[in-house]
Amino acid sequence: MKLATVRTPSGTVAVRLDDDCAVETGYRDVGALLSEPDWQAIACDAGGAAHQLDGLDFAPLIPNPGKMVCVGLNYRSHILEMGRELPQYPTLFAKFSDALIGADDDIIIPTASQTLDWEAELGVVIGTPVRHADRATAAASIAGFCVLNDITARDWQYRTVEWLQGKNFESTTPLGPYLLTPDAFDLSSATIEARVGEEVVQSAKLSDLVFTPVDLVAYLSTIFTLRPGDVIATGTPGGVGHARDPRRYLAPGAIVTTTITGLGQCRNVCQPEGAHAA
């Protein structure tokens, strides 16, 4: 099953994406839908207004996650690219909802940064509360998967040893286009790819992850309760601009396309902050 949050003239709505249309579920967004214990049945039985698939205006899949926890250095290829050893524990930081945009929205290049970089990632969305999870419970708590790109201001990220400031510039992180439930997604065979323009800049198998989604849910749930609508960003593979020689960053007009097998794509145009405000 596919679920999305789309914009309509009367506000955002959570929809079920069928082969021929998008059906409203009666909830304002996917996060609100997931707050219902029987969200799967609600979504399956939904029979609200239908929308054509062409021209859907995707909002961030989860517009206001209670928690968005991101993992750094979680692909073997990227860890080696950055000259580091494989980690014993996940590297964690947080992202806030102000950074999120829809699957086709513009990425805003902040005036304060000259080094905006791409980071294609698999997103994991929680569907049931989970605390101190074993692997089976962790797997059962996952509502589904989606695409995101953890666009990063490298000059701000490396001002200090903590990364948060480079990861949270407003309107930089596409999240979507839809959530695909685990029964329809094969992580072991899926690939992730990022393009800048027509050039493939990142390409990897999700099987290259050091810490899998189940690993991460189990680990994080030891620290705090993960709740419906929380999002985990699982890290990026090799190929980021900051690791290139010479280094390369996103410029105004650049088109970033992030694709994961079975999960669709986010396609975002980079616009300078001032131009977007105008």
N, C-alpha and C positions, 0 to 999 in steps of 0.2 A: 504494500500500500504506500502511496505517495501523499504527503500532506504539505501544504504551503500556506504562507501568509501573503495575501495580495491586497493591493490598494484598490478601493472602489470610490465612487463619488461620495459615498456616505461614510467612508472610513475603511480601516483594514478589516479583513475577514479571514478566518481559517477555512481552507478548502481542501477537499479530497480531489486529487487529480486522477481522473479516469482517462481512458484512451481517447474519448471524444469530447470531453468537457471538464470543467472544474466546478465542483458541487459545494455550495456553502454548508458548513457544519453547524452554524448557529453560535460560533465563538469568534471573538475579535481577533485572535491570532493563535498560532499553534501552541505557544506557551500556555495560554489560557485553556485550550483544549486538553493539554497534557495534565493539567491540574485535576482533572476528573479521573477517579480511580478506574472507571470503565471507558476510558477515552477511545480504546480500539473499537469497541462495540458502537459507541456514539458515532465515530467517524465512518465505520462500515455502513451503518444504517442511515446516515445523513441523506436527506432528500431536499435540501434547500435550493435556492435559486442557482441556476447553472450559468456558467460563463464560457465563452469560447476560449480555447487554449491559446490561439493566436492573439497576441497583444496583451496578455496578462502582465500587470505591473507588480512585480514581486517586491514586497517589503522584506526587511531582514526576517529570516525564518522565525527566529525567536527575538522579537524586538527589545525585550527587557528581561534578559535572563537574570535570575537571582544571583547566580555565580557563573562566571566564565573563566575557567582555569585553562591556562595555556602551558604547553610543554615545549621546552627548548632542547635542541640537540637530541632528537629521537630517531633519526635515520642513520644507519651505519655509514652510508655514503656521505652524508652531511657532516657527521662527527669527524670523519677522516679528513674531509675537505677543510674543516676549520682547525685541523692540527691537534685534535683532542683525543683522549682515550675514551673507550666506551664507558658510560656511567654505570655506577652501581644503583643509583636512585634517580628518579626523574627530576629534571630541573623545572621548577614551577614559577609562573608569574600570573598575574591577573589582567584581564581586559574588561573594560567597562562598556556599557551599552551605547554611550555617545560615539564610540568608534564604529559602530555597525552601520552598514548600508545594505541595500538590496542587491540581488544578483546582477542587475543591469544598471545600477546607479553609478554616478561618477565617483571616482576616488579623488579626494581633495588633497592636493599637494600643499602642505602648510607653508605659509610664508617663512616660518621660523626654521625650516629644514631644507637642505640642499641635497640630501642623500636618502631619498625614499627608495626602498628596496622591496622586492616581491618575496613571498614565502607561501607557496601553495600547501594547503593542509587538509586533512580529513577532519571533519567535525563529528563529534559524538554527542547525542542529545539524550538526556536522562528522562525516563518515563515513569519511574516509581521511586519513592524515597528509599535510600539505601545507606546503611551504616555498618561498618565492620564486616564488609561483604567477603564471603569466600568466592571462588571463581564462578561457581554456578549462579550464585545470587547476583554477582556483578553482571554477568552476561544477561540475566533475566531483567535487570533494571534498565537496560539500554532501549530507548524508544526507537532509535534509528540513527542514520548517518546522513551527512550533508557535506557540501563543499564550502571551504572558506579560504581566504588569503590573508595571512597575518602581515599586512603591509607595515613596514618598519622604518622609522626614521633613525638611521644608523648613527648619525652624529649625536642625537639625543640618547639613544640606547647606551652608547659607550661613554657618556659623560661620567658615569659612576659604575660601580660593579653591579648595581641593580638595574634590570632592564626595563622596568615598568614604564618609565617616562618616554621611551622610544616606541612603545607598543600601543599607545592610547590616544594618538592624535585623532581629533574628531573627523568622522566621515571618511575613514580609510579602509575599513575591513568588510568586504563583502561576505555575507553569510546566506547560503541558500543553494540553488533556487528552491529546493524542496527537501523534505525529510523522507528517506526511504527506510521502511521497517526492516529489521534484521533478517527476516525470513526471505527477503528478496535480494539480499546483498551478500556477495561472496568476497570477503576481504582477502582471502588467500590468493585470488587470481586477479584482483583489481589493480589498476595502475592509476597513477596521479601525474598530471602534466600541467605545466604553466607555459604560456606563450606571451611574449611581448611583441606585439605586431604579429607577424607570421613566423617568427623565430621561436622554436622550442628552447626554452631556457632551463626547464626542469622536467625530468621524466624519471619515474621510479615505480617499483612495485610496492604496494602497501605491505607486502610480506617482509620488506626491509626494515620495518619498525622494530626498534629495540624493545620498547614497552608497548604492548598491544592495547586496544581499547579496554579489554577485560582487565589487564594488568593495572591500567590507570584508574579504572573505577574502584578496584579493590584497594589500591594504594590510597587514593584520595578519600575514600570512605572511612579509612582509619583515622583521618584527621578531622573530618566533619561530615555531616549528613549531606549527601547529594540529593537534590530534590527535583521533581518534574520541571522540565524546562531549563535546567542547568546545562551548560555546554562545556565540553572539553575539546580544546584544539590540540591535536596530537603531535604537532611538530612538522617540520618541513624537510624535504630531501635536499640533496646537493644541487648546486646550480644557481644559488643566490648571487645577486650582483656584487655584493660586498666582498665575496670570496674570489672574484675574477681578477685577472691581471691583464689590462688595467681594470680597476673597479668600475662598475657600471650601475647607474641609478635611473629611476623613472623620470621622464621629462614630460612637460605639458603636451597633451595630445597622444601620448602613448596609450595603447590598448592592451590591457592585461586580461588574458583569458585563462581561467583555472578550470580544469576538467578532471573528473574522477569517473572511472568506469561505472556505469549504472546510476550515477548520481547527478548527471547533467553538468552544466557549466555556469560559472559566473563570468560575465564579460563586461569589463569596466574601463571607461575612458578616464585618463588622468587629467584633471583640470586644476589650474592654480587657484589658490584660495580666493584671491581678489576677484578673478574673472568669474568664479562661481557665484560670489556674493552679488556681483553686478547683474 
